[in-house]
Amino acid sequence: MKTVLIAVSAVFLFAGAALAQVPAGAPAGSTGLCKDGSYWSGATKSGACRGHKGVQTWYGAASATAPAATAAPATPAPAATPAPAPAAHAAPTPITHTSAPATTPAPGGGNGQVWVNTASKVYHCPNDRYYGKTKAGSYMTEQAAVAAGNRAAYGKACH
């Protein structure tokens, strides 16, 4: 019986330590840290850090007491001691989702033409969703795009 009591106590003791603490530099509401250093703020792990190499550390659900923090406390709280900043680590950038490309392609293009994104030096084929839709770019032949030092999107040439 004593062994069972010790085992149950250990489970409750370590259950609270299973979720990591959110670092001080993390954006408010962060529930996870992605492997590329960006933060996730979703309620579940499902789909968390998709496109960011997966979840590195999960902090758990956002604090349920966060909305109550807006009410004024009855007595003033003692001043908190600021946590020391990490020495060699830069603060990871939060996840930012870019909007979808424009819905209509830029005028031009045509048979045998690829769209070269001049900002990223990546060219897109006519069947690609970014064909003629990036902010900066121009149409040219695939051969001219390669000769100018551009690379195929997703590593797939148009042919």
Residue pairs with C-beta under 8 A, 6 or more apart in sequence:
19 58
19 59
19 60
20 57
20 58
20 59
20 60
21 59
22 30
22 59
23 33
24 83
25 85
25 86
25 91
25 92
26 33
26 39
26 59
27 39
27 41
27 94
29 41
29 62
29 66
30 39
30 40
30 41
30 59
30 94
31 40
31 41
31 42
31 43
31 48
31 58
31 59
31 60
31 61
31 62
32 39
32 40
32 42
32 45
32 48
32 49
32 55
32 56
32 57
32 58
32 59
33 39
33 40
33 55
33 56
33 57
33 59
33 92
34 40
34 48
34 49
34 52
34 53
34 54
34 55
34 56
34 92
34 95
35 49
35 52
35 53
35 54
35 55
35 56
36 49
36 52
36 53
36 92
37 92
37 93
38 49
38 52
38 92
38 93
38 94
38 95
39 92
39 94
39 95
40 48
40 49
40 52
40 55
40 95
41 62
41 95
42 48
43 61
43 62
45 55
45 58
48 55
48 58
49 55
49 56
49 95
52 95
101 129
101 130
101 133
101 134
102 133
103 133
104 133
105 115
105 131
105 132
105 133
106 115
106 132
106 133
106 137
106 139
108 132
108 139
109 115
109 126
109 131
109 132
109 139
110 139
112 141
112 142
113 126
113 139
113 140
113 141
114 123
114 124
114 125
114 126
114 131
114 139
114 140
114 141
114 142
114 145
114 158
115 123
115 124
115 128
115 130
115 131
115 132
115 133
115 134
115 137
115 138
115 139
116 122
116 123
116 124
116 137
116 138
116 139
116 140
116 145
116 148
116 150
117 123
117 124
117 130
117 134
117 136
117 137
118 136
118 137
118 138
119 134
119 135
119 136
119 137
120 134
121 149
121 150
121 151
122 150
122 151
122 152
122 153
123 142
123 145
123 150
123 151
123 152
123 153
124 130
124 131
124 132
124 134
124 153
125 131
125 152
125 153
125 156
125 158
126 158
128 153
130 153
132 139
140 148
142 157
142 158
152 158
